[in-house]
Amino acid sequence: MGFKDNVYETLRQWGLCGVVGTLRSCMAALNIKDHAKYRNDLEKYREQCGDNPQFRYEEKNKFPILGEWNQEAGNVDSHYFFQDIWVAQQIARAGIKHIYDIGSRLDGYIAHLLSMDIEVTMIDVRPLKRKINGLHFIQGNATSLESIADDSLGTLSSLHALEHFGLGRYGDSVDYLGWKKALHAMARKIQKGGRLFLSVPVGCEEKLMFNAQRIFSPSSIIREIENEMELSVFALLHDGEVFECQMGRNEDVYGKIRNLCSKMGGYDVGMFVFIKK
């Protein structure tokens, strides 16, 4: 990954995706090689078009896209792309047909589930006006989940969302304990034997990046709900590769996590599968 890509990735981590887009546009505008190719391609196209009126070049309709000719066939987000696929596969393999979800990405993970005819009830503090087949929506606060009965859910997921709760970024109230309250609310709503699929950013240093997110130690998540939930699977997503660890009964969970996290960097994804005790 080059210097520019590192800058873009850092800005994305801070929640400044709009800035990333603007910077990419500016860099493209300054790239003389890209502009030269654009002008040459346009000249060739106009020569081939000749007097044909269909799809004729008109200055008022021009829309230059520069730089994509020199990139890879596709770009993927180093967190969401791989995380969404891994968790969706776990859900599908488990034969789950309906899942409640809190705050996960609609155009990634949720879309994967809907494409497999898995019904989703999505919970978010923000409104959702769009109607989508197979998707039910509840507007609510994850720190309480008061509209859902305790011990009522068979399966619940929340991907790359817990780190935001209580920071005000998405219009929720500022709450220092927001992540803890939400985690316990999730555990409380799941029935005995039910499963929680959870992911958060993890790193060698646990820290707050206000108001973008928190970065967790995996052990903090496990320890917070160990009286209510038993860890079944932990997976570390690092540089597009998933390192998975199955947990057996009476095993040294924290020891296995420490061994696996020897591969952990400063900003990775920890993916957890918990079972309600």
Secondary structure, 3 states (H helix, E strand, C coil): CCHHHHHHHHHHHCCCHHHHHHHHHHHHHCCHHHHHHHHHHHHHHHHHHCCCCCCCCCHHHCCCCCCHHHCCCCCCCCCHHHHHHHHHHHHHHCCCCEEEEECCCHHHHHHHHHHCCCEEEEEECCCCCCCCCCEEEEECCCCCCCCCCCCCEEEEEEECCHHHCCCCCCCCCCCCCHHHHHHHHHHHHEEEEEEEEEEEEECCCCEEECCCEEEECHHHHHHHCCCCEEEEEEEEEECCEEEEEECCCCCCHHHHHHHHHHHCCCCEEEEEEEEEC
